Amino acid sequence: MVRDNWALEKGLIKLAGHQYTDQVTEPGEEVFCRCYYEYIYNLRDLPPEMITAKGREALELARQRLAG
């Protein structure tokens, strides 16, 4: 997770055992590394344990708005 991202600042998500990107080696830094970052832009794409109660409320409100 990128430190100080918008969702973290708003209290919508938490680390839940995961690490910040500045706490692990960069993609391609290790010898023969083929790993890469994949940015996630939507709360719904995160693992459920990372979403706070406030985040679940925000997701439910978004679903209601889409439903009409």
DRENKEMI-369876 format. One record per residue: residue in one letter; x, y, z of N, C-alpha, C, O in turn. Coordinates in Angstrom, 3 decimals, decimal comma, always signed. Layout:
residues N
SITE | A | X | Y | Z | X | Y | Z | X | Y | Z | X | Y | Z
...
END
This chain:
residues 68
SITE | M | +0,842 | -1,161 | +0,000 | +0,000 | +0,000 | +0,000 | +0,894 | +1,233 | +0,000 | +1,908 | +1,279 | +0,696
SITE | V | +0,516 | +2,208 | -0,770 | +1,247 | +3,467 | -0,811 | +0,912 | +4,262 | +0,449 | -0,259 | +4,461 | +0,775
SITE | R | +1,935 | +4,708 | +1,142 | +1,761 | +5,460 | +2,385 | +1,020 | +6,784 | +2,113 | +1,267 | +7,435 | +1,098
SITE | D | +0,139 | +7,166 | +2,997 | -0,615 | +8,428 | +2,936 | -1,488 | +8,556 | +1,686 | -1,634 | +9,652 | +1,145
SITE | N | -2,063 | +7,453 | +1,228 | -2,947 | +7,544 | +0,065 | -4,302 | +8,112 | +0,484 | -4,584 | +8,219 | +1,677
SITE | W | -5,126 | +8,471 | -0,468 | -6,386 | +9,172 | -0,179 | -7,336 | +8,337 | +0,669 | -7,995 | +8,878 | +1,557
SITE | A | -7,422 | +7,048 | +0,423 | -8,355 | +6,191 | +1,164 | -7,895 | +5,985 | +2,603 | -8,718 | +5,898 | +3,515
SITE | L | -6,608 | +5,907 | +2,802 | -6,056 | +5,768 | +4,147 | -6,272 | +7,057 | +4,933 | -6,640 | +7,017 | +6,107
SITE | E | -6,044 | +8,189 | +4,293 | -6,242 | +9,491 | +4,944 | -7,693 | +9,705 | +5,353 | -7,957 | +10,359 | +6,362
SITE | K | -8,636 | +9,164 | +4,586 | -10,057 | +9,321 | +4,896 | -10,575 | +8,245 | +5,844 | -11,751 | +8,255 | +6,207
SITE | G | -9,709 | +7,321 | +6,248 | -10,103 | +6,268 | +7,186 | -10,943 | +5,168 | +6,565 | -11,676 | +4,480 | +7,274
SITE | L | -10,850 | +4,988 | +5,250 | -11,636 | +3,974 | +4,562 | -10,961 | +2,612 | +4,547 | -11,624 | +1,586 | +4,396
SITE | I | -9,632 | +2,603 | +4,705 | -8,887 | +1,345 | +4,676 | -7,863 | +1,313 | +5,801 | -7,567 | +2,334 | +6,423
SITE | K | -7,324 | +0,113 | +6,051 | -6,265 | -0,083 | +7,041 | -5,276 | -1,098 | +6,488 | -5,579 | -1,802 | +5,525
SITE | L | -4,102 | -1,177 | +7,091 | -3,062 | -2,092 | +6,604 | -3,454 | -3,551 | +6,755 | -3,246 | -4,338 | +5,832
SITE | A | -4,008 | -3,927 | +7,876 | -4,473 | -5,307 | +8,124 | -3,398 | -6,348 | +7,808 | -3,667 | -7,345 | +7,137
SITE | G | -2,190 | -6,108 | +8,294 | -1,110 | -7,080 | +8,104 | -0,299 | -6,888 | +6,834 | +0,713 | -7,562 | +6,645
SITE | H | -0,713 | -5,997 | +5,974 | +0,034 | -5,716 | +4,748 | +1,111 | -4,678 | +5,046 | +1,167 | -4,156 | +6,160
SITE | Q | +1,957 | -4,372 | +4,081 | +3,035 | -3,416 | +4,281 | +2,921 | -2,258 | +3,304 | +2,274 | -2,365 | +2,262
SITE | Y | +3,567 | -1,140 | +3,662 | +3,666 | -0,008 | +2,754 | +4,716 | -0,318 | +1,693 | +5,624 | -1,115 | +1,928
SITE | T | +4,594 | +0,301 | +0,540 | +5,547 | +0,055 | -0,546 | +6,963 | +0,476 | -0,167 | +7,927 | -0,081 | -0,692
SITE | D | +7,108 | +1,452 | +0,739 | +8,449 | +1,872 | +1,138 | +9,067 | +0,954 | +2,200 | +10,180 | +1,208 | +2,662
SITE | Q | +8,359 | -0,102 | +2,587 | +8,877 | -1,058 | +3,564 | +9,367 | -2,352 | +2,911 | +9,890 | -3,229 | +3,598
SITE | V | +9,207 | -2,476 | +1,618 | +9,652 | -3,668 | +0,895 | +10,576 | -3,247 | -0,242 | +10,626 | -2,070 | -0,596
SITE | T | +11,307 | -4,202 | -0,816 | +12,186 | -3,857 | -1,932 | +11,355 | -3,459 | -3,147 | +10,243 | -3,951 | -3,340
SITE | E | +11,893 | -2,584 | -3,943 | +11,214 | -2,107 | -5,147 | +11,115 | -3,219 | -6,190 | +11,970 | -4,105 | -6,224
SITE | P | +10,091 | -3,188 | -7,037 | +10,021 | -4,163 | -8,131 | +11,266 | -4,062 | -9,015 | +11,690 | -2,964 | -9,379
SITE | G | +11,834 | -5,189 | -9,349 | +13,017 | -5,215 | -10,197 | +14,320 | -4,939 | -9,465 | +15,390 | -4,961 | -10,073
SITE | E | +14,241 | -4,679 | -8,168 | +15,445 | -4,365 | -7,395 | +16,296 | -5,608 | -7,119 | +17,525 | -5,545 | -7,167
SITE | E | +15,653 | -6,714 | -6,837 | +16,371 | -7,956 | -6,569 | +16,861 | -8,564 | -7,889 | +16,259 | -8,349 | -8,941
SITE | V | +17,930 | -9,307 | -7,821 | +18,492 | -9,959 | -9,014 | +17,461 | -10,920 | -9,600 | +16,869 | -11,718 | -8,872
SITE | F | +17,248 | -10,847 | -10,904 | +16,308 | -11,680 | -11,658 | +14,840 | -11,475 | -11,245 | +13,996 | -12,324 | -11,529
SITE | C | +14,543 | -10,388 | -10,600 | +13,168 | -10,104 | -10,175 | +12,311 | -9,705 | -11,369 | +12,711 | -8,873 | -12,184
SITE | R | +11,138 | -10,302 | -11,463 | +10,184 | -9,960 | -12,518 | +8,884 | -9,435 | -11,929 | +7,863 | -9,372 | -12,614
SITE | C | +8,927 | -9,058 | -10,654 | +7,712 | -8,574 | -10,002 | +7,426 | -7,130 | -10,417 | +8,284 | -6,457 | -10,990
SITE | Y | +6,221 | -6,668 | -10,124 | +5,812 | -5,315 | -10,483 | +4,694 | -4,867 | -9,554 | +4,035 | -5,686 | -8,913
SITE | Y | +4,492 | -3,566 | -9,489 | +3,376 | -3,020 | -8,728 | +2,125 | -3,052 | -9,584 | +2,184 | -2,847 | -10,797
SITE | E | +1,021 | -3,306 | -8,961 | -0,259 | -3,204 | -9,640 | -1,126 | -2,297 | -8,766 | -1,559 | -2,691 | -7,683
SITE | Y | -1,369 | -1,097 | -9,244 | -2,135 | -0,130 | -8,465 | -3,611 | -0,505 | -8,457 | -4,173 | -0,903 | -9,478
SITE | I | -4,222 | -0,373 | -7,300 | -5,648 | -0,636 | -7,137 | -6,322 | +0,701 | -6,872 | -5,934 | +1,414 | -5,946
SITE | Y | -7,306 | +1,044 | -7,653 | -7,941 | +2,353 | -7,568 | -9,303 | +2,313 | -6,894 | -9,841 | +3,362 | -6,539
SITE | N | -9,867 | +1,141 | -6,710 | -11,220 | +1,026 | -6,158 | -11,204 | +0,261 | -4,847 | -10,497 | -0,737 | -4,710
SITE | L | -11,985 | +0,731 | -3,884 | -12,090 | +0,041 | -2,603 | -12,601 | -1,382 | -2,782 | -12,159 | -2,294 | -2,083
SITE | R | -13,521 | -1,574 | -3,705 | -14,134 | -2,888 | -3,888 | -13,129 | -3,945 | -4,355 | -13,406 | -5,140 | -4,254
SITE | D | -11,977 | -3,527 | -4,860 | -10,960 | -4,459 | -5,340 | -9,980 | -4,887 | -4,249 | -9,127 | -5,740 | -4,488
SITE | L | -10,094 | -4,305 | -3,059 | -9,197 | -4,643 | -1,952 | -9,700 | -5,873 | -1,203 | -10,889 | -6,187 | -1,250
SITE | P | -8,795 | -6,568 | -0,512 | -9,244 | -7,676 | +0,345 | -10,172 | -7,134 | +1,433 | -9,937 | -6,036 | +1,938
SITE | P | -11,211 | -7,866 | +1,802 | -12,192 | -7,384 | +2,787 | -11,585 | -6,967 | +4,123 | -12,085 | -6,041 | +4,763
SITE | E | -10,517 | -7,634 | +4,554 | -9,924 | -7,295 | +5,847 | -9,257 | -5,922 | +5,864 | -8,961 | -5,394 | +6,936
SITE | M | -9,020 | -5,343 | +4,699 | -8,394 | -4,026 | +4,629 | -9,410 | -2,884 | +4,694 | -9,023 | -1,735 | +4,910
SITE | I | -10,678 | -3,171 | +4,515 | -11,694 | -2,125 | +4,474 | -12,273 | -1,910 | +5,871 | -12,703 | -2,860 | +6,526
SITE | T | -12,280 | -0,670 | +6,317 | -12,809 | -0,327 | +7,637 | -14,337 | -0,235 | +7,574 | -14,933 | -0,320 | +6,500
SITE | A | -14,953 | -0,061 | +8,738 | -16,414 | +0,111 | +8,789 | -16,827 | +1,331 | +7,966 | -17,834 | +1,293 | +7,259
SITE | K | -16,061 | +2,400 | +8,057 | -16,342 | +3,607 | +7,276 | -16,224 | +3,310 | +5,776 | -17,007 | +3,823 | +4,976
SITE | G | -15,258 | +2,491 | +5,405 | -15,084 | +2,102 | +4,014 | -16,238 | +1,254 | +3,509 | -16,687 | +1,425 | +2,375
SITE | R | -16,725 | +0,334 | +4,350 | -17,884 | -0,489 | +3,968 | -19,126 | +0,382 | +3,787 | -19,927 | +0,141 | +2,884
SITE | E | -19,288 | +1,389 | +4,638 | -20,420 | +2,315 | +4,495 | -20,323 | +3,082 | +3,173 | -21,322 | +3,265 | +2,477
SITE | A | -19,122 | +3,522 | +2,839 | -18,917 | +4,246 | +1,582 | -19,219 | +3,356 | +0,377 | -19,813 | +3,812 | -0,600
SITE | L | -18,813 | +2,092 | +0,447 | -19,103 | +1,159 | -0,641 | -20,608 | +0,925 | -0,777 | -21,133 | +0,886 | -1,890
SITE | E | -21,292 | +0,772 | +0,341 | -22,747 | +0,553 | +0,307 | -23,464 | +1,766 | -0,258 | -24,411 | +1,618 | -1,031
SITE | L | -23,031 | +2,960 | +0,114 | -23,626 | +4,180 | -0,424 | -23,414 | +4,264 | -1,932 | -24,318 | +4,672 | -2,662
SITE | A | -22,249 | +3,890 | -2,397 | -21,968 | +3,902 | -3,838 | -22,852 | +2,883 | -4,560 | -23,366 | +3,165 | -5,642
SITE | R | -23,029 | +1,708 | -3,968 | -23,906 | +0,689 | -4,595 | -25,337 | +1,195 | -4,696 | -26,000 | +0,982 | -5,711
SITE | Q | -25,821 | +1,870 | -3,642 | -27,177 | +2,409 | -3,660 | -27,350 | +3,470 | -4,726 | -28,385 | +3,527 | -5,390
SITE | R | -26,343 | +4,310 | -4,892 | -26,407 | +5,360 | -5,919 | -26,450 | +4,753 | -7,324 | -27,161 | +5,243 | -8,202
SITE | L | -25,686 | +3,688 | -7,520 | -25,670 | +3,034 | -8,829 | -26,985 | +2,320 | -9,119 | -27,426 | +2,242 | -10,265
SITE | A | -27,601 | +1,802 | -8,063 | -28,864 | +1,077 | -8,230 | -30,007 | +2,002 | -8,602 | -31,028 | +1,565 | -9,134
SITE | G | -29,829 | +3,271 | -8,322 | -30,859 | +4,222 | -8,747 | -31,567 | +4,777 | -7,619 | -32,469 | +5,596 | -7,798
END
